[in-house]
Amino acid sequence: MRNRQLLRLAAWALAGAIFSCSSAHAASKSAGLTLPILVDQTGIEAGSATVNAGQLFGVQSAHFRSFAHVTSSVRIPQKKTELLISPTDSFVEYTAHLDGATFPIYCTARPAKPVWTLTCLADRDGNDSFEQLWSGTVANPRVWVPFPNIRYQSDIEPVEYNRSDGMTTEPLSIGFVGFGGNIWTGQREFFVQLEKGDDHVVLFESRVTGSAKKGPVDLNLYDARVRFEGGTREQLQVTVTKGLTAGRYQLSLGYPERQIWVYVP
């Protein structure tokens, strides 16, 4: 489990470096990107629990906002090849952030190294036809939380699409995870985590730390509240005193530039 997280961090750091190099030449054609998810319910029954490090707790159900599918197959010319898009390709709704404004954009994940790429289509004039092609990166092709930037590629011939509600797909789970931290100070790290089936993404930007050496401590994760009561390096005693408020959350992954995790077997 720990090794998998470290490998993902290394891949994400490399993805950040790749994006930084390429976007330096086209900063005017880049935009921010977040994934809107809808948390379905608020009420979590409070109660102290013992959880393993890395185990999801305080779980709430959630879902994507919407999906889009093109109405017919289309080939989009590229510099060295062409991009084939089929009606069977599911495009998840994201939110693009550009020059102080936002607009919906739909993306699908495609395999690449070191992380999967996002092929994104935008309908900027709201006429139910995509007319712009953008690209980005994503850490997990099933959970869909993106790295925080996309790049404009080109205008394209209009492509008609249909939109469907995100409730029709496999539900998401969102909750909290804690990790061992510093054994001398008692500090532990806590994060928000998004899951879909067996796949998950730790939202590193949500990181908070706390020590229960002098007694229980309350920690804020987004608008939720977790009380850390103590434990060992392998197990944590926690209570969710306030769950996430039902509604929309905009998620993205920050590039891990400030913190380096070193694993010694």
LINCORBEL-V105444 format. One record per pair of residues at least 4 apart in sequence whose C-alpha atoms are under 6 Angstrom apart, sorted by the first residue. I is the first residue (numbers start at 1). GAP is how many residues later the second one is. Records with the same first field share a line. If there is no record, write none. Layout:
# LINCORBEL-V105444
I = GAP ; GAP
This chain:
# LINCORBEL-V105444
11 = 103
13 = 242 ; 243
16 = 239
19 = 4
23 = 4
29 = 122 ; 123
30 = 120 ; 121 ; 122
31 = 66 ; 67 ; 118 ; 119
32 = 64 ; 65 ; 116 ; 117
33 = 62 ; 63 ; 115 ; 116
34 = 60 ; 61 ; 216 ; 217 ; 218
35 = 59 ; 215 ; 216
36 = 213 ; 214
37 = 26 ; 27 ; 28 ; 211 ; 212
38 = 24 ; 25 ; 209 ; 210
39 = 23 ; 207 ; 208
40 = 21 ; 22 ; 206
41 = 205
42 = 201 ; 202 ; 203 ; 204
44 = 199
46 = 194 ; 195
47 = 192
48 = 190 ; 191
49 = 188 ; 189
50 = 186 ; 187
51 = 184 ; 185
52 = 182 ; 183
53 = 125 ; 126 ; 181 ; 182
54 = 123 ; 124 ; 125
55 = 122
56 = 120 ; 121
57 = 118 ; 119
58 = 117
59 = 115 ; 116
60 = 113 ; 114
61 = 111 ; 112
62 = 110 ; 111
63 = 104 ; 108 ; 109
64 = 102
65 = 101
66 = 27 ; 98 ; 99 ; 100
67 = 24 ; 25 ; 26 ; 96 ; 97 ; 99
68 = 23 ; 94 ; 95
69 = 18 ; 21 ; 92 ; 93
70 = 17 ; 90 ; 91
71 = 16 ; 89 ; 90
72 = 15
73 = 12 ; 13 ; 14
74 = 10 ; 11
75 = 8 ; 9
76 = 6 ; 7
77 = 5
78 = 4
91 = 15 ; 16 ; 17
92 = 14 ; 15
93 = 12 ; 13
94 = 10 ; 11 ; 12
95 = 8 ; 9 ; 10
96 = 6 ; 7
97 = 4 ; 5
105 = 16 ; 17
106 = 14 ; 15
107 = 11 ; 12 ; 13
108 = 10 ; 11
109 = 8 ; 9 ; 32
110 = 6 ; 7
111 = 5
112 = 4
115 = 24
116 = 21 ; 22
117 = 19 ; 20
118 = 17 ; 18 ; 19
119 = 16
120 = 13 ; 14 ; 15
121 = 9 ; 11 ; 12
122 = 8 ; 10
123 = 6 ; 7 ; 8
128 = 32
129 = 29 ; 30 ; 31
130 = 28 ; 29
131 = 24 ; 25 ; 26 ; 27
132 = 22 ; 23 ; 24
133 = 20 ; 21
134 = 17 ; 18 ; 19
135 = 15 ; 16
136 = 14
137 = 10
138 = 8 ; 9
140 = 4
143 = 53
145 = 107
146 = 106 ; 107
147 = 105 ; 106
148 = 104
172 = 23 ; 24
173 = 21 ; 22
174 = 19 ; 20
175 = 17 ; 18
176 = 15 ; 16 ; 17
177 = 13 ; 14
178 = 11 ; 12
179 = 9 ; 10
180 = 8 ; 53
181 = 6 ; 7 ; 8
182 = 4 ; 5
186 = 25
187 = 23 ; 24
188 = 21 ; 22
189 = 19 ; 20
190 = 17 ; 18
191 = 15 ; 16
192 = 11 ; 14
193 = 8 ; 9 ; 10
194 = 6 ; 7
195 = 4 ; 5
212 = 4 ; 5 ; 17 ; 18
216 = 12 ; 13
217 = 10 ; 11
218 = 8 ; 9
219 = 6 ; 7
220 = 4 ; 5
223 = 21
224 = 18 ; 19 ; 20
225 = 16 ; 17
226 = 13 ; 14 ; 15
227 = 11 ; 12
228 = 10
229 = 8 ; 9
230 = 7
231 = 4 ; 5 ; 6
